[in-house]
Amino acid sequence: MRALSQLAVQIFADGAERARMLELHAKPWIRGLTTNPTLMRKAGVTDYRAFAREILAEITDKPVCFEVLADEFAEMERQALEIASWADNVYVKIPVTNTRRASAAALLRRLAARGVKLNVTAVMTLAQLRELLPTLNPATPSYVSMFAGRIADTGVDPMPIMAQAVEMLRVNANARLVWASSREPLNILQAEAVGCQVITLTADILGKLHLLGHDLGEYSLETVKMFYDDAQSAGFSL
């Protein structure tokens, strides 16, 4: 098992707890950070703009992705331009559609033409990817977040989809594929295997990274000990 710093795939920390984000930012193998309204709500964030500005005042040397909040494309555009103005290392997350299934392609094209660094999010099909790819500006760095974990949740193997997505993105040297909604450390190796450039990991998965390459015999023994210790602590008897 190679060290995390030796992998080609870049690890982005996915979360919204300020102290944890700053702690992870300091680690050299964390190459960027991302968040979304769901994570921010869970973390108790009440002022989106203030939270984002606090983070960006501390994190200036790695990409940070913040998402628009609106459903109407005109308002998404206004918010996207404001978010983009906060810092040079900001990438604006735009959902691939709104809640009425309307494609964001036209909006993506307008924002890309203005040089906004984009992270197109919630992408799950190659048809969606095929539609959005021509909208991205080859002169501006961008990310496409394909939710491999959610694809797997439906019983579909995400590996062939992600591998094909990597090939499709080769038309734009400045567009990078993100393996998003990760479920386990194995996803890092899967993303590496298909040539995915970025993977996002939440705190619970980051907490398991020490297990990568762990001896399975030792892990079995640790599990047996855990069951025994918990039975003793609970005072169970037969």
Helices and strands as residue ranges (DSSP letters): G 4-6, E 10-14, H 18-25, E 30-34, H 37-42, H 48-58, E 64-67, H 73-85, E 90-95, H 105-113, E 118-123, H 126-132, G 133-135, E 142-146, H 148-153, H 158-168, G 169-171, E 175-179, H 186-194, E 198-202, H 203-206, G 209-211, H 216-234
